[in-house]
Amino acid sequence: MLDNFLGGHIDRIGQSLNLATTRQRVLTENMANINTPGYKRRDVDFTVAIDDAQEILRNRTALRGPGGLRQSQASIRTDGNSVDLEKEVYAIAETELRYNLLTDMAARYFSGLKNVIREGR
């Protein structure tokens, strides 16, 4: 009953927060392997993963791993490593901003619910 009342909005925010956390983990793994010969950069595609999460919410099935996980095949260095420091730092900052935005959205959503429960007092 509560799911019908909330309309799945908080589920989508939760899935997006999980996705941002997964992307941050993947990006920090890239940074940790910046000097590993042959390491291929990995990333999480937000659009694919969010579409997967929305489909899962419609079907009420469980997420079986991070959606949209992809590995870069292009090597930018002679040792076969495809990690670019500038790209990783930018992606980490972008993910942090996205995560902060999502937590603000969740806080505002619950603040609005609290206001409704208190009848606007």
BELLINBEL-V736787 format. One record per backbone hydrogen bond with DSSP energy under -0.5 kcal/mol. CO is the residue of the C=O (numbers start at 1). NH is the residue of the N-H. If there is no record, write none. Layout:
co=CO nh=NH
co=CO nh=NH
This chain:
co=1 nh=5
co=2 nh=6
co=3 nh=7
co=3 nh=8
co=6 nh=9
co=8 nh=12
co=9 nh=13
co=10 nh=14
co=11 nh=15
co=12 nh=16
co=13 nh=17
co=14 nh=18
co=15 nh=19
co=16 nh=20
co=17 nh=21
co=18 nh=22
co=19 nh=23
co=20 nh=24
co=21 nh=25
co=22 nh=26
co=23 nh=27
co=24 nh=28
co=25 nh=29
co=26 nh=30
co=27 nh=31
co=28 nh=32
co=29 nh=33
co=31 nh=34
co=33 nh=36
co=35 nh=37
co=36 nh=39
co=39 nh=82
co=41 nh=72
co=43 nh=45
co=43 nh=70
co=44 nh=46
co=45 nh=49
co=46 nh=50
co=47 nh=51
co=48 nh=52
co=49 nh=53
co=50 nh=54
co=51 nh=55
co=52 nh=56
co=53 nh=57
co=54 nh=58
co=55 nh=59
co=56 nh=60
co=56 nh=61
co=66 nh=69
co=68 nh=45
co=70 nh=43
co=77 nh=80
co=79 nh=38
co=81 nh=76
co=81 nh=77
co=83 nh=85
co=84 nh=88
co=85 nh=89
co=86 nh=90
co=87 nh=91
co=88 nh=92
co=89 nh=93
co=90 nh=94
co=91 nh=95
co=92 nh=96
co=93 nh=97
co=94 nh=98
co=95 nh=99
co=96 nh=100
co=97 nh=101
co=98 nh=102
co=99 nh=103
co=100 nh=104
co=101 nh=105
co=102 nh=106
co=103 nh=107
co=104 nh=108
co=105 nh=109
co=106 nh=110
co=107 nh=111
co=108 nh=112
co=109 nh=113
co=110 nh=114
co=111 nh=115
co=112 nh=116
co=113 nh=117
co=114 nh=118
co=115 nh=120
co=116 nh=119
co=118 nh=121
